[in-house]
Amino acid sequence: MLDAVIVGAGAGGGIVAKELSAAGWSVALLERGPWLRTPSFGHAELRDGWVTGVKHVPFGPSPSEVRTVRGEEGEAGRIVRPREALYGTLPACVGGGTVYYGAMAWRFHRETFRLRSHLGSIPGANLEDWPVGYDELEPYYEKAEYELGVSGDSNPFGPPRRRPLPLPPVADNREAEVLFPAARRLGWSPFHTPLAILSQPYRGRPACTRCAFCNGFGCEVGAKSSTLVNVIPEALATGHCRLLPDSFVREITVNGRGVPDGVLYRTAGRGGWRKLRARVIVVCCSATETPRLLLGSRSRFFPRGLGNERDQVGRNIENDGGSFVYGLFEQIVTDQLGPGVCFGVDDFQFRNPAAAAGILSNYHTRPPLGFIQRVRLPEGVRPFGAEMKSFYGKYFLRSIWIYATCHTYPRAENRVDCDPAVRDARGVPVSRITYRQHPRNADEARFMVEKCEELLRAAGATEVVRPYLERGGRHGISTHQLGSCRMGNDPASSVVDRTGRVHGVPNVYIADGSILPNPGGANPSLTIQALAYWVSDHIRRSR
């Protein structure tokens, strides 16, 4: 019997595997997607791009990995496929979302961990304070930054830290020359966005080559701090960790006393279902797939699914609010030097009339197809023919995108469960996402969009194109998904305790975005990773 089996080799699972195997634990790390090597990553947008790729991109999940979405309980779920707008896709591969992500590495503010206390009760929102505070998690944020490799400088309004980031910022590009002076003219305090991308060689990995193919692409030189290129190789190097790619886990099994004793899995192309026995099971499948596994792990001891005695598994799923605003300029304002992100402003989080609001930054470089696919044509420009072609040709280097994140508000009615009518190719019920935005989400986003426009106008934009914001919109989930197995002290309102252990179950832990009680107004990857170190620490102590 193994000491631990870890399901999911992404942002959290890779860290848990490294921490436990380095402590001498025998570990199996299972991942439903392939194990890609960095030399296989390329710059062909139709083949390698997460957004622009056609059909089955190398990352997975495959087109057959459907799920369903709906706006309210009682509605039939609508089938959606990977990389469709409502799916909430995270790549299925060793390294998970960190392989293709944009690598923004924000710490959540101290107030985020006490959001209910800070904001009070908000009608229709299910806010809870975290059972762990920022000061407790700060050493784990630091550990993530230093072990993974994060570049940047000081956020003047960021939470307190003991040490600066380990690496200086990635060098400025042409957009920085435009945005930094504009922000200062507005009285704001800009800084360099923290990025899990190496600005100089670090721990045996090379520095970023500044190519234009970053967000949505794998990094062929290994400068992007994916768990694929740092902690997972370190785990394998201990000799105590075995990696099983292309291996889907459908169930956590229990023994005759109702104690979990392993997982039931199947490796693609290698026959039927097999059991892997372990003393501890750690689930790191994502906020949409972790509930699916727990709810599918039914037995006479757990008739409603593992950890679901209080009907909390899958509830409160949410994502941070992300909006894109772009400005058009008469002069060239971008040089397409990657990674592109070099500018951030955090003047408005917990310091504004909209309550929590969020952070804004410029966005990643946009290769041609990515630019065409993401840009929303201004009113008056025909979406075909010479007029459209002329617009794209003129503004490819004469536009700046600003990306704004904001706090959003979980609803208990928003949840992930298993669709009783739809199964995948293996015969396993798929995830069903029931989701409607809290009305306040759009209010927060609108505040941040206005700040984006203010910045672009100050920078000299002749036209600004804003996104459409729907108050109380019905849709699926995004890639920044979290909260569906939230952490808390009360089993009646949470799934795991402050250590990440499932309530009422002695040896099952969760270490992914699903345990975050609420979004933090910024990209969540660094917080997921800090919590993975935190949970790993507690698992080791349980031995």
C-alpha positions as CSV (number, residue, x, y, z in Angstrom):
1,M,0.0,0.0,0.0
2,L,1.2,3.5,-0.9
3,D,1.5,6.3,1.6
4,A,-0.5,8.6,-0.6
5,V,-2.2,8.8,-3.9
6,I,-2.8,12.2,-5.4
7,V,-5.5,12.7,-8.1
8,G,-4.7,15.6,-10.5
9,A,-1.2,16.8,-11.4
10,G,-1.9,20.6,-11.7
11,A,-1.1,23.7,-9.7
12,G,-1.9,21.9,-6.4
13,G,-1.3,18.2,-7.1
14,G,2.3,18.8,-8.3
15,I,3.2,20.6,-5.1
16,V,1.6,18.0,-2.8
17,A,3.5,15.2,-4.7
18,K,6.8,17.0,-4.3
19,E,6.3,17.8,-0.6
20,L,5.2,14.3,0.4
21,S,7.8,12.5,-1.7
22,A,10.6,14.7,-0.4
23,A,9.5,13.7,3.1
24,G,10.0,10.1,2.1
25,W,6.4,9.2,1.5
26,S,5.6,6.7,-1.3
27,V,3.4,8.6,-3.7
28,A,1.5,8.0,-6.9
29,L,0.5,11.1,-8.9
30,L,-2.4,10.4,-11.3
31,E,-3.3,12.7,-14.1
32,R,-6.1,12.1,-16.6
33,G,-4.3,13.9,-19.4
34,P,-1.0,13.3,-21.2
35,W,2.6,14.0,-20.0
36,L,3.9,16.6,-22.5
37,R,7.5,17.4,-22.8
38,T,8.6,21.1,-23.2
39,P,10.3,20.5,-26.6
40,S,6.9,19.5,-28.0
41,F,5.5,23.0,-27.4
42,G,5.3,25.2,-30.4
43,H,4.0,28.5,-31.9
44,A,1.6,27.3,-34.5
45,E,-1.6,29.0,-33.4
46,L,-4.0,26.5,-35.1
47,R,-2.2,23.6,-33.5
48,D,-0.6,24.7,-30.2
49,G,-2.8,27.6,-29.0
50,W,-5.3,27.0,-26.3
51,V,-7.7,29.7,-27.6
52,T,-7.0,29.5,-31.3
53,G,-6.3,25.7,-31.7
54,V,-8.5,23.7,-33.9
55,K,-10.2,20.6,-32.7
56,H,-8.0,18.6,-30.2
57,V,-5.1,20.7,-29.1
58,P,-2.2,18.9,-27.4
59,F,-3.3,19.8,-23.9
60,G,-6.6,18.1,-23.7
61,P,-9.2,17.4,-22.5
62,S,-10.4,15.7,-25.6
63,P,-13.7,16.8,-27.3
64,S,-15.5,13.8,-25.9
65,E,-15.0,15.2,-22.3
66,V,-18.3,17.0,-22.3
67,R,-20.1,18.5,-19.3
68,T,-23.4,20.3,-19.0
69,V,-24.4,23.8,-17.9
70,R,-27.7,25.4,-16.8
71,G,-28.8,28.6,-15.0
72,E,-31.1,27.2,-12.4
73,E,-32.0,24.0,-10.5
74,G,-34.8,22.2,-12.4
75,E,-33.5,23.1,-15.8
76,A,-32.1,20.5,-18.2
77,G,-28.3,20.8,-18.6
78,R,-27.0,21.9,-22.0
79,I,-24.0,19.9,-23.3
80,V,-20.8,22.0,-23.8
81,R,-17.4,20.8,-25.0
82,P,-13.9,21.7,-24.0
83,R,-12.8,25.2,-24.9
84,E,-16.4,26.3,-25.6
85,A,-17.3,29.5,-23.8
86,L,-19.3,28.0,-20.9
87,Y,-17.2,25.0,-20.2
88,G,-14.7,26.4,-17.8
89,T,-11.8,24.5,-19.3
90,L,-8.6,23.8,-17.5
91,P,-6.1,21.7,-19.6
92,A,-6.0,18.1,-18.8
93,C,-2.2,17.4,-18.8
94,V,0.6,17.0,-16.4
95,G,1.0,20.5,-15.0
96,G,-2.7,21.3,-15.5
97,G,-3.6,25.0,-16.0
98,T,0.0,26.1,-15.1
99,V,1.2,24.8,-18.5
100,Y,-0.8,27.3,-20.5
101,Y,-1.7,30.0,-18.0
102,G,-0.7,33.6,-18.2
103,A,1.3,33.2,-14.9
104,M,0.0,36.2,-13.0
105,A,1.0,35.4,-9.4
106,W,-1.0,37.6,-7.1
107,R,-1.3,37.3,-3.3
108,F,-4.8,37.8,-2.0
109,H,-5.2,40.8,0.3
110,R,-5.5,40.3,4.0
111,E,-9.2,41.5,3.9
112,T,-10.1,38.7,1.5
113,F,-9.6,36.1,4.2
114,R,-12.2,37.9,6.4
115,L,-14.6,39.0,3.6
116,R,-17.8,38.3,5.6
117,S,-16.5,40.3,8.5
118,H,-15.3,43.1,6.3
119,L,-18.4,43.5,4.1
120,G,-21.1,42.1,6.3
121,S,-24.1,40.2,5.1
122,I,-24.9,40.8,1.4
123,P,-28.4,39.6,0.3
124,G,-28.2,36.6,-2.0
125,A,-24.4,36.0,-1.4
126,N,-23.0,33.2,0.7
127,L,-19.9,34.8,2.2
128,E,-17.8,33.2,4.9
129,D,-14.6,34.1,6.6
130,W,-11.7,31.7,5.9
131,P,-10.6,29.4,8.7
132,V,-7.0,30.4,7.9
133,G,-5.8,34.0,7.9
134,Y,-3.4,35.8,5.7
135,D,-0.7,35.9,8.4
136,E,-0.8,32.1,8.7
137,L,-0.6,31.6,5.0
138,E,2.1,34.3,4.3
139,P,5.1,31.9,4.8
140,Y,3.4,29.5,2.3
141,Y,3.0,32.3,-0.3
142,E,6.6,33.1,0.2
143,K,7.6,29.4,-0.3
144,A,5.5,29.2,-3.5
145,E,7.2,32.3,-4.9
146,Y,10.7,31.2,-4.1
147,E,10.3,27.5,-5.1
148,L,8.4,28.1,-8.3
149,G,10.1,31.4,-9.3
150,V,8.1,34.7,-9.4
151,S,9.3,37.9,-11.0
152,G,8.1,41.4,-10.2
153,D,8.5,44.3,-7.8
154,S,6.6,45.8,-4.8
155,N,2.9,46.3,-4.9
156,P,2.4,49.6,-2.9
157,F,-1.0,48.5,-1.7
158,G,-0.3,44.7,-1.5
159,P,-0.5,42.7,1.7
160,P,2.6,42.7,4.0
161,R,5.4,40.3,3.1
162,R,8.6,39.2,4.9
163,R,10.8,39.1,1.7
164,P,10.6,40.7,-1.7
165,L,10.0,38.5,-4.8
166,P,12.9,36.3,-5.7
167,L,13.4,37.8,-9.2
168,P,13.3,41.3,-10.7
169,P,10.6,42.2,-13.2
170,V,10.6,41.0,-16.7
171,A,12.0,43.9,-18.8
172,D,9.5,46.6,-19.9
173,N,8.0,46.6,-23.4
174,R,6.5,49.4,-25.4
175,E,3.2,49.3,-23.6
176,A,4.9,50.1,-20.3
177,E,6.3,53.3,-21.8
178,V,2.7,54.4,-22.5
179,L,0.9,53.1,-19.4
180,F,3.2,53.9,-16.5
181,P,3.2,57.7,-17.2
182,A,-0.5,57.7,-17.8
183,A,-1.3,56.0,-14.5
184,R,1.0,58.4,-12.6
185,R,-0.8,61.4,-14.3
186,L,-4.0,60.0,-12.8
187,G,-2.5,59.8,-9.4
188,W,-2.3,56.0,-9.3
189,S,0.6,53.9,-8.1
190,P,1.6,51.5,-10.9
191,F,4.1,48.6,-10.5
192,H,5.2,45.5,-12.3
193,T,2.7,42.7,-12.3
194,P,4.1,39.6,-10.4
195,L,4.6,36.8,-12.9
196,A,5.5,33.2,-12.4
197,I,7.9,33.6,-15.4
198,L,11.7,33.8,-15.0
199,S,13.2,37.2,-15.7
200,Q,16.7,35.6,-15.3
201,P,18.0,32.1,-14.9
202,Y,16.8,30.5,-11.7
203,R,17.2,27.1,-10.1
204,G,18.5,25.4,-13.2
205,R,15.9,26.9,-15.6
206,P,16.6,29.6,-18.3
207,A,15.1,33.1,-18.4
208,C,12.2,34.1,-20.6
209,T,13.1,34.6,-24.2
210,R,10.3,37.1,-24.6
211,C,8.5,35.4,-27.4
212,A,5.0,36.4,-28.3
213,F,3.5,33.0,-27.6
214,C,2.9,32.9,-23.9
215,N,-0.6,32.9,-22.5
216,G,-2.4,29.9,-23.9
217,F,0.8,28.2,-25.0
218,G,3.2,25.9,-23.4
219,C,6.7,27.3,-22.8
220,E,9.3,25.3,-24.8
221,V,12.2,26.7,-22.8
222,G,10.7,26.1,-19.4
223,A,10.8,29.7,-18.2
224,K,7.1,29.7,-17.3
225,S,6.9,28.4,-13.8
226,S,4.6,25.5,-14.4
227,T,4.5,22.6,-12.0
228,L,5.4,20.5,-15.1
229,V,9.0,21.9,-15.1
230,N,9.7,22.5,-11.4
231,V,8.0,20.6,-8.5
232,I,6.9,17.5,-10.5
233,P,10.4,16.8,-11.7
234,E,11.7,17.3,-8.2
235,A,9.1,14.8,-6.9
236,L,10.2,12.2,-9.5
237,A,13.8,12.8,-8.6
238,T,13.2,11.7,-5.0
239,G,12.6,8.2,-6.2
240,H,9.5,8.0,-4.1
241,C,7.0,9.4,-6.6
242,R,5.4,7.5,-9.6
243,L,3.6,9.6,-12.2
244,L,0.7,7.9,-14.0
245,P,-0.5,10.1,-17.0
246,D,-3.6,9.4,-19.1
247,S,-5.1,7.9,-15.9
248,F,-8.7,8.8,-15.0
249,V,-9.9,8.3,-11.5
250,R,-13.7,7.6,-11.2
251,E,-14.0,6.7,-7.5
252,I,-12.4,6.8,-4.1
253,T,-12.9,3.4,-2.6
254,V,-13.6,2.4,1.1
255,N,-12.8,-0.7,3.1
256,G,-15.3,-2.7,5.2
257,R,-15.2,-0.1,8.0
258,G,-15.9,2.8,5.7
259,V,-12.4,4.2,5.7
260,P,-11.1,5.3,2.3
261,D,-8.4,2.9,1.1
262,G,-7.5,3.9,-2.4
263,V,-8.9,4.9,-5.9
264,L,-10.4,3.1,-8.9
265,Y,-8.7,4.3,-12.1
266,R,-8.2,3.4,-15.7
267,T,-5.2,4.2,-17.9
268,A,-6.0,5.0,-21.5
269,G,-5.2,2.0,-23.8
270,R,-4.4,-0.3,-20.9
271,G,-7.5,-2.2,-20.2
272,G,-10.1,-1.9,-17.5
273,W,-10.5,-0.3,-14.1
274,R,-7.8,-1.0,-11.5
275,K,-7.5,-0.2,-7.8
276,L,-4.6,1.6,-6.3
277,R,-4.4,1.3,-2.5
278,A,-3.1,4.2,-0.4
279,R,-3.2,5.3,3.2
280,V,-4.0,8.9,2.3
281,I,-5.9,10.3,-0.7
282,V,-5.4,13.9,-1.9
283,V,-7.8,15.2,-4.5
284,C,-6.5,18.0,-6.7
285,C,-8.8,17.8,-9.8
286,S,-10.1,21.4,-10.0
287,A,-13.3,23.1,-8.8
288,T,-15.4,21.4,-11.5
289,E,-13.9,17.9,-11.4
290,T,-13.2,17.4,-7.7
291,P,-16.9,17.5,-6.8
292,R,-17.5,15.1,-9.6
293,L,-15.1,12.6,-8.0
294,L,-16.4,13.0,-4.5
295,L,-20.1,12.7,-5.5
296,G,-19.3,9.7,-7.6
297,S,-17.6,8.0,-4.7
298,R,-20.8,6.5,-3.2
299,S,-21.1,3.5,-0.9
300,R,-23.3,2.4,2.0
301,F,-21.1,4.5,4.2
302,F,-21.4,7.6,2.0
303,P,-24.7,7.2,0.1
304,R,-24.7,10.9,-1.0
305,G,-21.0,10.9,-2.0
306,L,-17.8,11.2,0.0
307,G,-17.9,14.2,2.3
308,N,-21.4,15.2,1.2
309,E,-23.5,14.4,4.3
310,R,-24.5,18.1,4.6
311,D,-25.1,18.6,0.9
312,Q,-22.1,21.0,0.6
313,V,-20.0,19.2,-2.1
314,G,-20.1,21.3,-5.3
315,R,-21.9,24.3,-3.8
316,N,-20.7,27.9,-3.9
317,I,-18.7,27.5,-7.1
318,E,-17.5,30.8,-8.4
319,N,-14.8,32.5,-10.5
320,D,-13.1,35.9,-10.2
321,G,-14.6,38.6,-12.4
322,G,-12.4,39.2,-15.4
323,S,-13.1,41.9,-18.0
324,F,-11.1,43.1,-21.1
325,V,-11.1,46.6,-22.3
326,Y,-9.0,47.7,-25.2
327,G,-8.0,51.1,-26.6
328,L,-7.2,52.1,-30.2
329,F,-4.4,54.5,-30.9
330,E,-3.2,56.4,-33.9
331,Q,0.5,55.6,-33.2
332,I,2.2,52.2,-32.6
333,V,2.0,51.4,-28.9
334,T,2.9,47.7,-28.7
335,D,6.0,45.8,-29.9
336,Q,4.7,42.3,-29.2
337,L,7.6,41.5,-26.9
338,G,6.5,38.8,-24.5
339,P,5.2,37.9,-22.1
340,G,3.5,41.3,-22.6
341,V,2.2,41.8,-19.0
342,C,4.4,44.3,-17.3
343,F,2.1,46.8,-15.7
344,G,-0.3,46.6,-12.7
345,V,-2.4,48.9,-10.5
346,D,-3.9,47.8,-7.2
347,D,-5.2,51.2,-6.0
348,F,-8.9,50.1,-5.9
349,Q,-9.1,46.9,-3.9
350,F,-10.9,47.5,-0.6
351,R,-10.3,51.3,-1.3
352,N,-13.3,52.3,-3.4
353,P,-17.0,53.0,-3.4
354,A,-17.8,49.7,-5.1
355,A,-16.6,47.8,-2.0
356,A,-14.0,45.2,-2.9
357,A,-13.3,45.8,-6.6
358,G,-10.0,44.5,-7.9
359,I,-6.8,44.8,-9.9
360,L,-6.0,45.9,-13.4
361,S,-3.0,45.2,-15.7
362,N,-2.0,45.2,-19.3
363,Y,-2.5,41.9,-21.0
364,H,-0.3,39.3,-22.7
365,T,1.0,39.6,-26.2
366,R,-1.5,38.7,-28.8
367,P,-0.4,36.6,-31.8
368,P,-2.4,37.4,-35.0
369,L,-5.1,34.8,-34.7
370,G,-5.5,35.4,-30.9
371,F,-5.9,39.1,-31.7
372,I,-8.6,38.5,-34.3
373,Q,-10.4,36.0,-32.1
374,R,-10.5,38.1,-28.9
375,V,-11.0,41.6,-30.3
376,R,-14.6,42.9,-30.4
377,L,-15.0,45.1,-33.4
378,P,-16.2,48.7,-32.6
379,E,-19.6,49.8,-33.7
380,G,-19.6,50.8,-37.3
381,V,-17.0,48.4,-38.4
382,R,-18.5,45.6,-40.6
383,P,-17.5,42.1,-39.4
384,F,-16.4,40.9,-42.9
385,G,-14.6,41.9,-46.0
386,A,-12.1,44.7,-46.7
387,E,-13.4,46.9,-43.8
388,M,-12.7,44.3,-41.2
389,K,-9.3,43.4,-42.8
390,S,-8.3,47.1,-42.8
391,F,-9.2,47.4,-39.1
392,Y,-7.2,44.4,-38.0
393,G,-4.2,45.5,-40.1
394,K,-4.2,49.0,-38.7
395,Y,-4.7,48.3,-35.1
396,F,-2.7,45.1,-34.5
397,L,0.2,47.2,-33.2
398,R,-2.0,50.3,-32.3
399,S,-4.1,48.8,-29.5
400,I,-3.6,48.1,-25.8
401,W,-5.6,45.6,-23.9
402,I,-6.3,46.2,-20.2
403,Y,-7.4,43.2,-18.1
404,A,-9.4,43.9,-14.9
405,T,-10.2,41.4,-12.3
406,C,-12.6,42.0,-9.4
407,H,-14.2,40.4,-6.4
408,T,-17.3,38.2,-7.0
409,Y,-19.9,36.9,-4.7
410,P,-20.6,33.2,-4.2
411,R,-24.2,31.9,-4.2
412,A,-25.1,28.6,-2.5
413,E,-27.4,27.8,-5.4
414,N,-24.4,27.8,-7.8
415,R,-23.0,24.3,-7.7
416,V,-21.4,21.4,-9.5
417,D,-23.0,18.0,-9.4
418,C,-23.2,14.9,-11.6
419,D,-25.6,15.0,-14.5
420,P,-27.9,12.0,-14.2
421,A,-28.6,11.9,-18.0
422,V,-25.2,12.4,-19.5
423,R,-22.1,10.2,-19.3
424,D,-18.7,10.4,-20.8
425,A,-17.1,7.8,-23.1
426,R,-16.1,5.7,-20.0
427,G,-19.7,5.6,-18.7
428,V,-19.0,8.0,-15.9
429,P,-21.6,10.8,-15.2
430,V,-20.2,14.2,-16.3
431,S,-20.0,17.4,-14.3
432,R,-23.1,19.6,-14.4
433,I,-22.6,23.3,-13.6
434,T,-25.6,25.3,-12.3
435,Y,-24.6,28.9,-12.2
436,R,-26.1,32.4,-12.2
437,Q,-24.0,35.5,-11.3
438,H,-24.8,37.4,-8.2
439,P,-26.0,40.9,-9.4
440,R,-23.2,42.6,-7.5
441,N,-20.6,40.8,-9.7
442,A,-21.5,43.0,-12.7
443,D,-21.4,46.2,-10.5
444,E,-17.9,45.4,-9.4
445,A,-16.8,44.7,-13.0
446,R,-18.4,47.9,-14.2
447,F,-16.4,49.9,-11.7
448,M,-13.1,48.3,-12.9
449,V,-14.0,48.7,-16.6
450,E,-14.5,52.4,-16.0
451,K,-11.0,52.6,-14.4
452,C,-9.6,50.7,-17.5
453,E,-11.2,53.3,-19.8
454,E,-9.9,56.1,-17.7
455,L,-6.4,54.8,-18.0
456,L,-6.6,54.2,-21.8
457,R,-8.0,57.7,-22.3
458,A,-5.1,59.1,-20.3
459,A,-2.7,57.1,-22.4
460,G,-4.0,58.7,-25.6
461,A,-6.5,56.2,-26.9
462,T,-8.8,57.7,-29.5
463,E,-11.4,55.0,-29.0
464,V,-12.1,52.6,-26.2
465,V,-14.1,49.3,-26.6
466,R,-15.8,48.1,-23.5
467,P,-17.2,44.6,-22.8
468,Y,-20.9,43.8,-22.4
469,L,-21.7,43.3,-18.8
470,E,-24.9,41.5,-17.8
471,R,-26.3,41.9,-14.3
472,G,-27.2,38.5,-12.9
473,G,-26.2,36.7,-16.1
474,R,-26.7,33.0,-16.5
475,H,-23.7,31.1,-17.8
476,G,-21.1,28.5,-17.0
477,I,-17.8,28.9,-15.2
478,S,-14.4,30.2,-16.3
479,T,-10.9,28.9,-16.0
480,H,-10.4,30.8,-12.6
481,Q,-12.9,28.4,-11.0
482,L,-12.9,27.9,-7.3
483,G,-15.0,27.4,-4.1
484,S,-17.0,24.2,-4.8
485,C,-15.5,22.3,-1.8
486,R,-14.9,25.3,0.5
487,M,-12.7,25.3,3.5
488,G,-14.4,26.1,6.9
489,N,-14.7,25.2,10.6
490,D,-18.4,24.2,10.4
491,P,-19.2,21.0,8.5
492,A,-22.7,22.3,7.9
493,S,-21.4,25.0,5.6
494,S,-18.1,23.6,4.3
495,V,-16.5,20.5,2.9
496,V,-13.0,20.5,4.4
497,D,-11.5,21.8,7.6
498,R,-8.7,24.4,7.9
499,T,-6.1,21.7,7.1
500,G,-7.8,20.6,3.9
501,R,-9.1,17.4,5.3
502,V,-12.7,16.4,4.4
503,H,-15.0,16.7,7.4
504,G,-15.8,13.4,9.0
505,V,-13.2,11.5,6.8
506,P,-9.8,10.7,8.5
507,N,-7.6,10.4,5.4
508,V,-9.0,12.3,2.4
509,Y,-7.7,15.8,1.7
510,I,-8.3,18.4,-1.0
511,A,-5.6,20.8,-2.3
512,D,-6.9,22.7,-5.3
513,G,-9.0,25.8,-6.1
514,S,-12.2,24.2,-4.9
515,I,-11.3,24.8,-1.2
516,L,-11.1,28.6,-1.5
517,P,-14.1,30.1,0.3
518,N,-14.3,33.0,-2.1
519,P,-12.5,34.7,-4.9
520,G,-9.8,37.3,-4.1
521,G,-10.2,39.9,-6.8
522,A,-7.2,38.5,-8.7
523,N,-5.9,35.4,-10.5
524,P,-6.0,32.6,-7.9
525,S,-3.1,30.3,-8.9
526,L,-0.6,31.5,-6.4
527,T,-3.1,31.2,-3.6
528,I,-4.0,27.7,-4.7
529,Q,-0.3,26.9,-4.6
530,A,0.2,28.4,-1.2
531,L,-2.7,26.4,0.1
532,A,-1.2,23.3,-1.5
533,Y,2.0,23.8,0.6
534,W,-0.2,24.5,3.7
535,V,-2.2,21.3,3.2
536,S,0.9,19.3,2.5
537,D,2.4,20.5,5.7
538,H,-0.6,19.2,7.7
539,I,-0.7,15.9,5.8
540,R,3.0,15.3,6.7
541,R,2.3,16.0,10.4
542,S,-0.6,13.5,10.4
543,R,1.7,10.6,9.9
